Amino acid sequence: MRRATKAPPRKGSDVVEVVVVVGGERGQGRPFLKGVLVLEAVVVESNMWVSCSGKEFNAIGRLRVRNPFLALMGIVRVSIKGRKERKLLSFHIRASVTDGRESSIEKQEPSVEKVPFPKGDSWSVHKFGGTCVGSSQRIRNVAQIIVDDASERKLVVVSAMAKVTDMMYDLIYKAQSRDDSYIAALDSVLEKHKLTAVDLLEGDDCATFLSRLYHDINNLKAMLRAIYIAGHATESFTEFVVGHGELWSAQMLASLVRKNGVDCNWMDARDVLIVNLTGSDQVDPDYLESEKRLDNWFSQNPSKTIIATGFIASTPQNIPTTLKRDGSDFSAAIMGALVKARQVTIWTDVDGVYSADPRKVSEAVVLKTLSYQEAWEMSYFGANVLHPRTIIPVMRYDIPILIRNIFNLSAPGTMICRPLVNEFEDGQGMESFVKGFATIDNLALVNVEGTGMAGVPGTASDIFSAVKDVGANVIMISQASSEHSICFAVPEKEVDAVAKALQSKFRQALYAGRLSQVAVIPNCSILAAAAATPFSASRANINVRAIAQGCSEYNITVVVKREDCVRALRAVHSRFYLSRTTIAMGIVGPGLIGGTLLDQLRDQAAVLKEKFNIDLRVMGITGSRRMLLSDILQQLLVGLAVGFLFFCICGLFSEARGIDLSRWRELEKEIGQVADLGKFVQNVHGNHFIPNTVLVDCTSDAGIASHYYDWLRRGIHVITPNKKANSGPLDQYLRLRALQRQSYTHYFYEATVGAGLPIISTLQGLLETGDKILQIEGIFSGTLSYIFNNFIGTQSFSEVVVEAKEAGYTEPDPRDDLSGMDVARKVIILARESGLKLELSDIPIESLVPEPLRVCASAEEFLQQLPQFDQDMANKRQDAEDAGEVLRYVGVVDVVNQRGAVKLGRYKKDHPFAQLSGSDNIIAFTTERYKQQPLIVRGPGAGAQVTAGGIFSDILRLASYLVPHHNYGFL
């Protein structure tokens, strides 16, 4: 019999230590538990004996007990007797279990030649979570990854199978609640592992594992029975029970890897990993002791591949414990530090660390790299891929962590490592400035303020001392630079206790007025950015209640209302992660031109995104009666999930991705709603937090044009072929252009003159390069160009007009074209662009509508009566013909004399205006540089395709203007 190292207790001692070795007899396999039983009792006599479970043994002796669980639970009757008399006492035993092999019993180890442990870059560490080993097929996949790893040495940390740890905790809960279903639940645990083992393993490997499994299950049954009787489970017992899942998964995986021809041993991490319990459900690794034990373990189990249990460890007293929730990642990081690994790979079920929670932000992207500090900040503020403590061990030795998806091996994952020397070397460009965003919900703000705080030492210390006394956890602190207030965030469940403690602590200061208030603001969330630059949520109209930034600049945190949290998260995420050329679009007027534009956008969207990184998303389409909004699709998908399941399957809509342009006409009929311009604009601009918004007005409606000023003021870009705004009242035009220059928004209107021809941009280019405009003259109407190009004497004027209408060149009422008003508006637009301050009424217009026909009730009536006036036009044509000239309807901007005109002119047959065909437009710019030979722009000036193309060009022009914009603004 081995003697205990501890001396016998003296008379008057309070504690009797009884050494108990628990387990099977020699040859029955590894004992499942060895332990030390500490009994607290009053010593009656110095020479005493203890009766335990019906057997007597000396207080410092050694006794093998087959089933000591009732004694360990402290529910047995212990008899203490002296030499002369026997006293029977009943008392509760408080016991703790430790690993007997490293207990106070002197262990006689066989003489083995020690194999030195080879630390360094030859080791790669892998950690596989519960989802990765959730089934037999997934365990096979894990084994294959291990086999395929070309590293010289591999240490694999494995979690329990998916849900098993939860099942083990549930066993404890049911047993201590005296719920008999714990027995069936334990049988389910057995069945799950038995079926997995039978599917994975063969022959002796399977038999050996099943023998150990049944042995463990039988012991667990006895322990759970003891818990059931006691109605209580100690923490050490709970942690011993729940750690079995890792033992079983590690053994199965090791057997499977060996089956694939790899030299492999499995490690019970409780033999190696030593941690100190620090309270608050945390542990502190003892690296020195763990290194010693790892060396000892390796000397007895030399192997190039080690399959180690995650989650479980031991205390310095050899008490089994766990690393608490998310402990397997922590295990892998500690093991990586112990072996000085080249890299630690955390295998999980996501592609890496996302820039934000993808459940809240559909645009979240996988980050390529993170520094240790950035990963720490993101994990602290709620990113679920890693726990903050996982980063500490690897950061000490500069060991990279790679987060990879076991279900998507083609995904490169996220590398967490030292900060890159060049912030652009990871290929992420500006993304490196802001890595990610996260939120913490269910918080409350406590604000302590008063003039008596300023300059008074110790105030902050007193505040947080009171907070500490009630055990509250402070998440964030913000203090005014004037020192008159301190604001901090705590979990909402703790705020009442904190407020009461502060009011009690500062009762006198509150009464005297030195402190004005201790205020509580409930229902808050923290939004944090792992970044060195501030960010903006202001465009989402989010009210920030508090803000704080660490001096390291690795994070900035703000507090917002809980209901604003997701909106704020999406807003700031889009500010940094959506492309500068991601544009939310609203189309007003899906008629001939607007519908053609939508079709062009549909056809080119993929090419623009792939080749030019221009992402155009139509968030709304509205006419005068009905509109189609992207959020209506979302509501239908949520509210009518079954009926509209095909939308999901077809991918017609997802948050902020816009309307499917391949079916917009059909969708408008099916789920369109009554047009509401205010709601339409809010949906396009306010609901999705895409960085850029543009409204495209494809109408000729003056009422729509009147909203441009408000849209620009709200930061919405405007693109339009609508002439009404630029040719309307001069004061409104000047006000609009001034706002456009001041608001950093863009207002493009190329298609207002010349449809798809670059008339406006050419004029602006001349002026911007210092040229001086003398005159602009041209044929601005494609309709009138067609009419006079075909009015050559073979047809009457009225016949040519009817032909133009049937060909689709005219407005529904041709008088709108023949009146010359459309040309006059174009003349005013060019005149104002040239610097002239003219009103539309300043332009003399020669109308082609005979005065008697201007009052016709309809276009049909007008066309019926127009032939009466054919002779007048025939005479004008003939007079021009006799003079070797042609008739052309032109607009003129005389910049030198500051006037304009719209008229029917005559031009020599060799003049450029006489050379037109079809519906072409032609504009001649006479300038200081182009005085002798005017600069001429010529091409198609009418038709839905070219007009829509002109609008499309403005959209691409807007995208090009947005690319170099790198304003990272403050809140």
C-alpha angles and dihedrals in degrees: 000000000000116000123233114249092223117087121241113274117261125231110283094028116144099210131056114196116207118188112215124182111203127194146071126314120273112292095025094102134264112337108249092218140012120182157165119240114207114197119195112208143130111266109233098182131013092231103054143149130212124218111211124179091342096308127102125218138160115273091243097031131103126248131172109227119189098201111019097153096107090053091047090052090054096236100119130095112252120204120207117189136174132212095269105027140021122226120193113209130178114206142148115264119215107205137179127195123221134175105273094208090068096029130112088283110103105247118214105207121194116252107264128170104246117239111213114237111242107222124184146061093335087080125082118185123211127188121197118194128214094269090054091057096033096122140015092262092051091050087053089053090051091050090052092052089052092048092047094050105106094203115128092232130020132194113190122195113199132192128214116277114280113292094001095111089052089049091052092050088049090054090057092046094050094045096051089045087055090240108157091209089083087085093058090043091055089049088055090054090050093048093049093054095039093055091046093050093047089052094047107033137052140200119341093359091059094042093049093050094046091050090054091043094053090045091053093046092051091051091047090052090056092047093047089048089055090049089049091054094044095042087218140082124200119227093249091052092049093050092046091054099045093049094068094087091068092048092056098043092047092051093048093047093047091051091049093049090050088050087060090058099260121137100242142162129184122229129210098216090210087074091057115017113078121186136175119228107236101180128246088079092293136123133205117213117234098217097181095052092041091053091052092050092045089053090050092047093049092048088060096036108034110181140147092221122047124185106201131186116248126212098027131091141145135249122238086262088058093249111152111244141155137238088238124235116350085017097140092067088049089050091054092049092049092047089049089054092046094053093035089234125200091231142351115220117199109201114203141147099269131072094246140290110335126217087238139352102295089209088065101030116040091192094060113133133202111256117230096207141007131184117235090252094050091049090049092053094046094048092047090053096052111284102147102206096081137019113230094240090058090071097055101073096047094043089059090063099029092246113162120232117213118199111205138173114238089200094053109041091171091066110096093214129208123304117211110197145125115317113279116250091224111043089211098048093094090062094242096111113191089002087081090071094062116025107176152336132226139171138218115203136196097047134139130207122229115200120193114185142159141130090251090069096066112105094354110131117224099024094115090044091053092049096052093040087061090048091051092050091062092046096244122156116229110215101181138004128203123179128187113241088232086064092227095116142030121197124188138169125232133171109283092237090061100043098091092055091046093050092049092048092051094046089051094045094049099033094124094045091050091048092048092047096243086120116039099194152347099214129187121207109191131194097046135147132197119231112197133187123202094217147108094230132064120246139210131243093156094100088064089057092242117160111224111213099187139358135197136175129189117234088238086066091222092123144017122196133194132185119225137167113286092240090053095050101094092041091051092047092052092045097053092039092054089047090065109020108041112083116264083240096054102115130187108213134198119193116208113195111022092193126120096313097032093047091049090050091052090052091050091049090050093052096047103035097094094045093049093050096045100042104027104022090238110146112191116187121184105212097175144011121196136179128180093277111022137026138193118215129190093225091057087063090051093050091050092049091053098040099037101030095155098042093047099035090120089067089062093044093050091044093233095154141011129163112301093351095108136218122329101247093199089071106024095121092051093045092050090057094044103043107005118129138206110296116258113170095199093052090044093055092046091053094048097043110020110038107055109038096223104163096240131040127189129182115205113203109201094172133093091223117135089202092061091045090055089067095060093091093055092045093052090046089056091053096259117141116226129212121178149156087203109119097194099090097048094042097040127095110333096231092054090048093051091047091051094049092047091053091047091056094046100043099056089234124126128239114190125182106161092138093058088083122036098357103240097001117110095241100131094041091048091052092047091048092053092050095044091053092053102259119143119230115225103171141350117201129169155130099266101172119078089194095054091041089058093046096052094038087059098037094092101133100275092095135029120254092251091051091053090049092052090048091052091050092050090049090055097247098119133063115260085266107043090205087076087066099034093050090070092226092119090054090046091055090053090049090052091049092053092042092053090044087055091053101263117136100215132152122218088248089062091067117088108220126200103209120208091204109099108240095240090056096052090086096052111134095226144013090250092056090048093052091047092055099037094086088069088073099042092105093061091056092042090056092051091049092049093049089053091046092052089053093049091253140117133221118249129173107226144174122217132198110193101194095176092058093031097235142108139206143189115207150142104260137187122229134183114258091247092054115110089240089059092054097067126117135191114355097327122149124215128192126184120203114202109193140154088270095040099039101123096039115021121228106251129203115190136173146098110332103180140045135079096262097054094040091050088046090055090052090047089053089055090051090054090045089054090051091052091051091052097052101079094043108116103164108148094181131187129259 
